[in-house]
Amino acid sequence: MDYTYDDIAGMIDHSLLNPSLTIDELESGCRLAAEYRVASVCILPFYLARCAELLQGTSVRPSTTVGFPHGGHTTATKLAEAEQALREGCQELDMVVNICQVRSGNWQYVQDEIGAIVRLAHDVGQKVKVIFENAYLDDEQKIRLCEICGEVRADWVKTSTGYAPSGATMEDLRLMRQHSPEHVQVKAAGGVRDLDKLLEVRAIGVTRCGASRTQEMLDECRRRVG
């Protein structure tokens, strides 16, 4: 066994993005994340400030989304979302690319937008994950996005929102790891539902995974590592 509990917990972004979640569920989700010592909580934007409050004094990072889930917000709107989130304690932004502009081949627009969000976050010492939504893209588009994210020094490339027709696939994760420079990490989202799958994506270089079944995966991890 080449991992510890903390190795695996440190891969998980506990996802609290389902629009049907209640306030009680958001609160209990934050507390669960703190108890299990995951990497971060990715929460609905309106509840980020409370999430940051609940996680204060823990190692768990509060995070939220930008342009979620469809990516079609204007750049100005995405920047406003990011600015508010950073003011409210966000340490990691998960931003959705403009999928229409990617599919149309308008790469300068795409690069300018991602770069603007990355600069905003990096200027205050925080990080950005760039969501591609691979279900709608071909391999050439995914590769170009990996290159752009490297050029603007995004912190992660991320497969999907979890709300498209498909999520993370092993083929996409390998492709993203292959075509992203070393300084850009890879996050899987959508479809990693148990510990064995998490270990499988870890083996190919994935460092983060969005998860809603955090408790089940980490209880199993504790059982295995003793």
Backbone hydrogen bonds in HBPLUS format (Angstrom, degrees):
<---DONOR---> <-ACCEPTOR-->    atom                        ^
c    i                          cat <-CA-CA->   ^        H-A-AA   ^      H-
h    n   atom  resd res      DA  || num        DHA   H-A  angle D-A-AA Bond
n    s   type  num  typ     dist DA aas  dist angle  dist       angle   num
A0008-ILE N   A0004-THR O   3.29 MM   4  6.64 158.2  2.34 151.1 154.7     1
A0009-ALA N   A0005-TYR O   2.87 MM   4  6.10 174.2  1.87 164.9 166.8     2
A0010-GLY N   A0006-ASP O   2.95 MM   4  5.75 149.0  2.04 136.8 144.9     3
A0011-MET N   A0008-ILE O   3.00 MM   3  5.31 162.9  2.03 111.2 116.1     4
A0012-ILE N   A0009-ALA O   3.19 MM   3  5.56 159.1  2.23 111.8 117.8     5
A0209-CYS N   A0011-MET O   2.71 MM 198  5.92 138.7  1.88 163.9 162.2     6
A0039-ALA N   A0012-ILE O   2.96 MM  27  5.48 134.0  2.17 141.8 154.9     7
A0040-SER N   A0012-ILE O   3.37 MM  28  6.85 158.2  2.43 142.4 145.0     8
A0013-ASP N   A0209-CYS O   2.93 MM 196  5.92 169.0  1.94 143.9 145.5     9
A0211-ALA N   A0013-ASP O   3.04 MM 198  6.14 159.4  2.08 153.2 151.8    10
A0014-HIS N   A0040-SER O   2.78 MM  26  6.13 148.2  1.88 162.8 151.9    11
A0042-CYS N   A0014-HIS O   2.88 MM  28  6.04 163.9  1.91 147.5 152.2    12
A0015-SER N   A0211-ALA O   2.78 MM 196  5.48 174.1  1.78 146.6 148.5    13
A0016-LEU N   A0042-CYS O   2.80 MM  26  5.88 170.6  1.80 162.6 159.6    14
A0021-LEU N   A0018-ASN O   3.12 MM   3  5.78 171.8  2.12 124.9 126.9    15
A0025-GLU N   A0022-THR O   3.09 MM   3  5.10 118.4  2.49  93.7 108.7    16
A0026-LEU N   A0022-THR O   2.94 MM   4  6.31 151.1  2.03 149.8 158.2    17
A0027-GLU N   A0023-ILE O   2.90 MM   4  6.15 164.3  1.92 157.2 161.2    18
A0028-SER N   A0024-ASP O   2.94 MM   4  6.12 166.2  1.96 147.0 151.0    19
A0029-GLY N   A0025-GLU O   2.89 MM   4  5.88 146.3  2.01 137.9 147.4    20
A0030-CYS N   A0026-LEU O   3.08 MM   4  6.34 154.6  2.15 147.5 152.5    21
A0031-ARG N   A0027-GLU O   3.13 MM   4  6.45 159.5  2.18 149.2 154.8    22
A0032-LEU N   A0028-SER O   2.87 MM   4  6.05 153.6  1.94 145.3 152.8    23
A0033-ALA N   A0029-GLY O   3.00 MM   4  6.20 159.7  2.04 146.6 151.7    24
A0034-ALA N   A0030-CYS O   3.07 MM   4  6.36 155.2  2.14 146.7 152.8    25
A0035-GLU N   A0031-ARG O   2.93 MM   4  6.17 159.7  1.97 149.1 154.8    26
A0036-TYR N   A0032-LEU O   2.90 MM   4  6.12 154.3  1.97 154.0 160.4    27
A0037-ARG N   A0033-ALA O   2.94 MM   4  5.91 112.9  2.40 135.8 151.0    28
A0038-VAL N   A0033-ALA O   3.34 MM   5  5.66 160.7  2.38 147.6 152.9    29
A0037-ARG N   A0034-ALA O   3.31 MM   3  5.04 150.4  2.40  94.5 103.1    30
A0061-ARG N   A0039-ALA O   2.97 MM  22  6.27 174.3  1.97 140.5 140.4    31
A0041-VAL N   A0061-ARG O   2.98 MM  20  6.36 150.4  2.07 153.3 157.2    32
A0063-SER N   A0041-VAL O   2.77 MM  22  5.76 139.2  1.94 176.1 170.0    33
A0043-ILE N   A0063-SER O   2.95 MM  20  6.37 160.1  1.99 151.0 145.8    34
A0047-TYR N   A0044-LEU O   2.97 MM   3  5.76 155.9  2.03 126.7 133.6    35
A0048-LEU N   A0045-PRO O   3.17 MM   3  5.23 171.4  2.17 112.7 114.3    36
A0051-CYS N   A0047-TYR O   2.97 MM   4  6.19 156.0  2.03 150.3 158.1    37
A0052-ALA N   A0048-LEU O   2.83 MM   4  6.14 160.9  1.86 162.6 166.4    38
A0053-GLU N   A0049-ALA O   3.08 MM   4  6.33 148.5  2.18 140.3 149.0    39
A0054-LEU N   A0050-ARG O   2.90 MM   4  6.21 158.6  1.94 153.5 158.6    40
A0055-LEU N   A0051-CYS O   2.96 MM   4  6.19 146.0  2.08 149.8 159.4    41
A0056-GLN N   A0053-GLU O   3.32 MM   3  5.29 155.3  2.39  99.2 106.4    42
A0058-THR N   A0055-LEU O   2.97 MM   3  5.52 152.6  2.05 144.8 143.6    43
A0091-GLN N   A0062-PRO O   2.86 MM  29  5.87 171.0  1.87 172.4 169.8    44
A0094-ASP N   A0064-THR O   2.91 MM  30  6.14 160.3  1.95 156.2 161.6    45
A0066-VAL N   A0094-ASP O   2.94 MM  28  6.02 144.8  2.07 138.8 135.4    46
A0096-VAL N   A0066-VAL O   2.98 MM  30  6.37 155.8  2.04 165.2 169.1    47
A0071-GLY N   A0067-GLY O   2.83 MM   4  4.70 138.9  2.00 151.8 159.4    48
A0078-LYS N   A0074-THR O   2.98 MM   4  6.34 160.7  2.02 153.0 158.3    49
A0079-LEU N   A0075-THR O   2.86 MM   4  6.11 159.4  1.90 154.0 159.6    50
A0080-ALA N   A0076-ALA O   2.97 MM   4  6.18 152.5  2.05 141.6 149.2    51
A0081-GLU N   A0077-THR O   2.88 MM   4  6.16 158.7  1.93 152.0 157.7    52
A0082-ALA N   A0078-LYS O   2.90 MM   4  6.12 162.5  1.93 149.9 154.8    53
A0083-GLU N   A0079-LEU O   2.83 MM   4  6.01 161.3  1.86 150.9 156.0    54
A0084-GLN N   A0080-ALA O   3.05 MM   4  6.22 166.3  2.06 150.2 153.1    55
A0085-ALA N   A0081-GLU O   2.98 MM   4  6.17 165.4  2.00 151.4 156.0    56
A0086-LEU N   A0082-ALA O   2.91 MM   4  6.10 163.0  1.94 154.5 158.7    57
A0087-ARG N   A0083-GLU O   3.03 MM   4  6.23 154.3  2.09 146.1 153.2    58
A0088-GLU N   A0084-GLN O   3.01 MM   4  6.24 142.0  2.16 145.5 156.1    59
A0088-GLU N   A0085-ALA O   3.09 MM   3  5.08 123.5  2.42  93.4 108.0    60
A0090-CYS N   A0085-ALA O   2.92 MM   5  5.30 161.2  1.96 146.3 142.6    61
A0089-GLY N   A0086-LEU O   3.30 MM   3  5.33 166.4  2.32 104.8 107.1    62
A0127-LYS N   A0091-GLN O   3.06 MM  36  6.29 171.1  2.07 142.9 144.7    63
A0093-LEU N   A0127-LYS O   2.88 MM  34  6.30 162.8  1.91 148.9 150.7    64
A0129-LYS N   A0093-LEU O   2.71 MM  36  6.05 163.2  1.74 167.3 170.7    65
A0095-MET N   A0129-LYS O   2.86 MM  34  6.22 150.5  1.94 175.0 175.0    66
A0131-ILE N   A0095-MET O   2.65 MM  36  5.76 178.0  1.65 167.1 166.4    67
A0097-VAL N   A0131-ILE O   3.09 MM  34  6.11 168.7  2.11 164.5 161.0    68
A0102-VAL N   A0098-ASN O   3.01 MM   4  6.36 154.2  2.08 153.1 161.3    69
A0103-ARG N   A0099-ILE O   2.91 MM   4  6.13 171.6  1.91 156.7 158.3    70
A0104-SER N   A0100-CYS O   2.92 MM   4  6.06 132.8  2.15 140.3 153.7    71
A0106-ASN N   A0101-GLN O   2.95 MM   5  5.21 154.0  2.02 158.9 158.5    72
A0105-GLY N   A0102-VAL O   3.03 MM   3  5.21 156.8  2.09 106.1 113.5    73
A0110-VAL N   A0106-ASN O   3.23 MM   4  6.55 163.8  2.26 148.8 153.5    74
A0111-GLN N   A0107-TRP O   2.83 MM   4  5.99 165.8  1.85 151.6 155.2    75
A0112-ASP N   A0108-GLN O   2.85 MM   4  5.96 163.8  1.87 150.9 155.9    76
A0113-GLU N   A0109-TYR O   2.97 MM   4  6.15 160.5  2.01 152.7 157.6    77
A0114-ILE N   A0110-VAL O   3.03 MM   4  6.24 176.2  2.03 156.5 157.6    78
A0115-GLY N   A0111-GLN O   2.86 MM   4  5.81 162.9  1.89 148.8 154.7    79
A0116-ALA N   A0112-ASP O   2.98 MM   4  6.06 148.6  2.08 140.3 147.9    80
A0117-ILE N   A0113-GLU O   3.22 MM   4  6.53 160.2  2.26 152.6 156.3    81
A0118-VAL N   A0114-ILE O   2.94 MM   4  6.18 166.9  1.96 158.8 162.9    82
A0119-ARG N   A0115-GLY O   2.92 MM   4  6.05 164.7  1.95 149.3 153.5    83
A0120-LEU N   A0116-ALA O   3.08 MM   4  6.20 159.9  2.13 142.4 148.0    84
A0121-ALA N   A0117-ILE O   3.04 MM   4  6.31 163.6  2.07 153.6 157.0    85
A0122-HIS N   A0118-VAL O   2.84 MM   4  5.97 171.8  1.85 159.1 161.9    86
A0123-ASP N   A0119-ARG O   2.89 MM   4  5.87 148.8  1.99 146.7 154.0    87
A0124-VAL N   A0121-ALA O   3.08 MM   3  5.60 148.6  2.18 110.5 119.1    88
A0126-GLN N   A0121-ALA O   2.90 MM   5  4.93 164.7  1.93 139.5 134.4    89
A0125-GLY N   A0122-HIS O   3.02 MM   3  4.75 167.4  2.03 104.7 106.5    90
A0155-ASP N   A0128-VAL O   3.12 MM  27  5.44 135.9  2.32 142.4 155.3    91
A0156-TRP N   A0128-VAL O   3.16 MM  28  6.53 141.2  2.31 150.9 151.8    92
A0130-VAL N   A0156-TRP O   3.02 MM  26  6.17 164.3  2.05 134.8 138.1    93
A0158-LYS N   A0130-VAL O   2.79 MM  28  5.61 152.3  1.87 157.6 148.5    94
A0132-PHE N   A0158-LYS O   2.95 MM  26  6.18 166.1  1.97 163.8 162.8    95
A0133-GLU N   A0159-THR O   3.11 MM  26  5.76 130.7  2.37 113.2 127.2    96
A0136-TYR N   A0133-GLU O   3.19 MM   3  6.29 171.0  2.20 131.2 132.6    97
A0134-ASN N   A0159-THR O   2.97 MM  25  5.79 163.6  2.00 168.3 172.8    98
A0137-LEU N   A0134-ASN O   3.02 MM   3  5.03 165.9  2.04 111.4 116.0    99
A0141-GLN N   A0138-ASP O   3.11 MM   3  5.43 119.8  2.49 103.9 117.8   100
A0142-LYS N   A0138-ASP O   3.04 MM   4  6.39 157.5  2.09 153.7 160.7   101
A0143-ILE N   A0139-ASP O   2.88 MM   4  6.08 161.4  1.91 154.8 159.3   102
A0144-ARG N   A0140-GLU O   3.03 MM   4  6.25 160.8  2.07 145.4 150.4   103
A0145-LEU N   A0141-GLN O   3.03 MM   4  6.23 155.7  2.09 146.0 152.4   104
A0146-CYS N   A0142-LYS O   2.98 MM   4  6.31 153.0  2.06 146.6 153.9   105
A0147-GLU N   A0143-ILE O   3.00 MM   4  6.34 156.6  2.06 150.8 156.9   106
A0148-ILE N   A0144-ARG O   2.92 MM   4  6.20 160.7  1.95 151.0 156.1   107
A0149-CYS N   A0145-LEU O   2.87 MM   4  6.08 164.9  1.90 153.6 157.5   108
A0150-GLY N   A0146-CYS O   3.03 MM   4  6.26 147.0  2.14 142.9 151.7   109
A0151-GLU N   A0147-GLU O   2.95 MM   4  6.26 154.8  2.01 148.1 155.3   110
A0152-VAL N   A0148-ILE O   2.95 MM   4  6.26 155.0  2.01 158.3 163.9   111
A0154-ALA N   A0149-CYS O   2.92 MM   5  5.12 160.1  1.96 149.4 153.7   112
A0153-ARG N   A0150-GLY O   3.24 MM   3  4.92 149.8  2.34  94.6 103.4   113
A0185-GLN N   A0155-ASP O   2.89 MM  30  6.09 169.6  1.90 144.2 141.7   114
A0157-VAL N   A0185-GLN O   2.83 MM  28  6.33 145.9  1.95 151.8 158.8   115
A0187-LYS N   A0157-VAL O   2.79 MM  30  6.10 159.4  1.83 160.1 163.0   116
A0159-THR N   A0187-LYS O   3.21 MM  28  6.65 150.9  2.30 157.2 162.7   117
A0168-ALA N   A0189-ALA O   3.12 MM  21  5.52 124.5  2.44 118.7 132.7   118
A0168-ALA N   A0190-GLY O   2.71 MM  22  5.38 139.9  1.87 135.7 146.2   119
A0173-LEU N   A0169-THR O   2.98 MM   4  6.23 163.0  2.01 153.4 158.5   120
A0174-ARG N   A0170-MET O   2.95 MM   4  6.12 160.4  1.99 149.5 154.4   121
A0175-LEU N   A0171-GLU O   3.00 MM   4  6.18 160.3  2.04 145.9 151.9   122
A0176-MET N   A0172-ASP O   2.83 MM   4  6.03 161.2  1.87 153.7 158.4   123
A0177-ARG N   A0173-LEU O   2.95 MM   4  6.10 157.2  2.01 145.6 151.9   124
A0178-GLN N   A0174-ARG O   2.88 MM   4  6.01 158.0  1.93 149.1 155.6   125
A0179-HIS N   A0175-LEU O   3.02 MM   4  6.16 151.9  2.10 146.7 153.3   126
A0180-SER N   A0176-MET O   3.04 MM   4  5.85 115.3  2.48 138.4 149.3   127
A0184-VAL N   A0181-PRO O   3.00 MM   3  5.64 164.8  2.03 121.7 126.7   128
A0207-THR N   A0186-VAL O   3.08 MM  21  6.00 152.8  2.15 156.2 163.3   129
A0188-ALA N   A0208-ARG O   3.01 MM  20  6.42 156.4  2.07 145.8 145.1   130
A0210-GLY N   A0188-ALA O   2.86 MM  22  6.34 158.3  1.91 160.4 167.4   131
A0198-LEU N   A0194-ASP O   3.11 MM   4  6.42 155.1  2.17 148.6 156.3   132
A0199-LEU N   A0195-LEU O   2.86 MM   4  6.14 157.0  1.91 156.4 162.1   133
A0200-GLU N   A0196-ASP O   2.96 MM   4  6.17 144.3  2.09 139.4 149.7   134
A0201-VAL N   A0197-LYS O   3.00 MM   4  6.32 158.8  2.04 153.2 156.6   135
A0202-ARG N   A0198-LEU O   2.97 MM   4  6.11 150.4  2.06 142.4 151.6   136
A0203-ALA N   A0199-LEU O   3.07 MM   4  6.22 146.5  2.18 140.9 148.0   137
A0204-ILE N   A0201-VAL O   3.19 MM   3  5.47 147.0  2.31 103.2 112.2   138
A0206-VAL N   A0201-VAL O   3.17 MM   5  5.57 159.3  2.22 148.7 143.4   139
A0205-GLY N   A0202-ARG O   3.06 MM   3  5.29 164.4  2.08 111.0 114.8   140
A0217-MET N   A0213-ARG O   3.12 MM   4  6.36 167.2  2.14 157.8 161.6   141
A0218-LEU N   A0214-THR O   2.92 MM   4  6.06 167.5  1.93 160.4 163.9   142
A0219-ASP N   A0215-GLN O   2.86 MM   4  5.89 150.7  1.94 148.5 156.2   143
A0220-GLU N   A0216-GLU O   3.13 MM   4  6.24 157.5  2.19 141.6 147.5   144
A0221-CYS N   A0217-MET O   2.96 MM   4  6.23 147.9  2.06 139.0 148.7   145
A0222-ARG N   A0218-LEU O   2.95 MM   4  6.12 160.8  1.99 143.8 147.9   146
A0223-ARG N   A0219-ASP O   3.02 MM   4  6.28 152.1  2.10 142.9 150.8   147
A0224-ARG N   A0220-GLU O   3.01 MM   4  6.30 155.9  2.07 149.5 155.2   148
A0225-VAL N   A0221-CYS O   2.93 MM   4  6.19 163.2  1.96 158.9 163.1   149
A0226-GLY N   A0222-ARG O   2.97 MM   4  5.80 124.9  2.28 138.0 149.6   150
